[in-house]
Amino acid sequence: DKTYLEFGNAFERRFLSQGEHEDRGIEQTLDLGWEVLSMLPRDELHRLSDDLLDKHYRQEAGAEVRRESEEEGGVEGGEPATNEDEQGMSEDAR
């Protein structure tokens, strides 16, 4: 399903690919995780309690992540960006 491919792509680009010079604290990391997770339909997040979902799931944030992912090339864009791609510099330029 395209939604899950977009989620996987966004998860790699936004959550896992923390830049070398990005100083992200635990709160910011958790917020980012919820933004990306909110791309998925709430009723398919079976392993999360309703209390957690009520507190953190934000459908509008998920829609924004999806839009940004599509602008970056989306699923058809191929491989997820590397840290160098996201920072706009090659390793030689560092």
N, C-alpha and C positions, 0 to 999 in steps of 0.2 A: 504494500500500500504506500502511495506517495507520501502520506502524512508521516509514516514511520521513517521513510528515507530522509525526509526533510528534518525530522527530529534528530536522527543520527548525525546528519551533517552539521546541524546547528550545535549539537552537543560537543562534537569534536572541535568545531571552530571557536565557539564562545566559551565553553566550560573547560575542556581539557587542554586547549592550546594557550595556556597562560603565557604571555610574553615574558622573556627573560628579565625585562626591566619593569614588569607590571607588579606592583605591590598590592596584592588583593588579600584582605583580611577574611576571616571565617564568615562574618556576617554578610559581606559583599558576595562571597563565594556561594553561600546558601541562597541568597536572593537571586543570584544569576542562575543557580540550579533550578529554582522554582519557575523562573521566567521561561527557561527552556522546556521544562517538564510541562508547563502550561500550554505548550503547543499541541499536546495530545488531548483527546477528548476525556473530560473528567470522569465519565462513567466507565472508562476502560482502565482506570488506575485502581485496580482491585486491591492491591496490597497496602494502600494508604488508608488510614482511618478518615471518616467523615470530618472529625475534629481538625485533623491536619489539613485536609483539603479546604475546609471552610476558612481556615486561618491564612493559608498561603497560596492556594490555587488562584491564578488571575488570568482568566480567559483573554482579556484585552492585552496583557503582556505577551501571552503566547502568540496572539495574532500579530503583534508588532515584530516579534522574533521571526515569525514566518515571512513577513513582508521583507525584512532585512535580509533573510536568507535567500529569498527569490531575487533580490537586487544584486546579491553577491554571486549569483549564478545558479542558485537553487540546486536541485538534484541533478539536472542536466549539466551543471557546471563542472562535473567531474570530481576529481580528488579534493578533499578538504584543503584549505589553505595551510601552508606551513607558517611557523612563527615569522620567518623572513618575509613571506608574502604579506602577512598582516601588518608588519612594521614598515613595509615598503623599502626594505634594504636587504642586500645580500650579506652573507657572512663576511665577505671581503670588505664591505663598507663599514663594518663595526670597528 
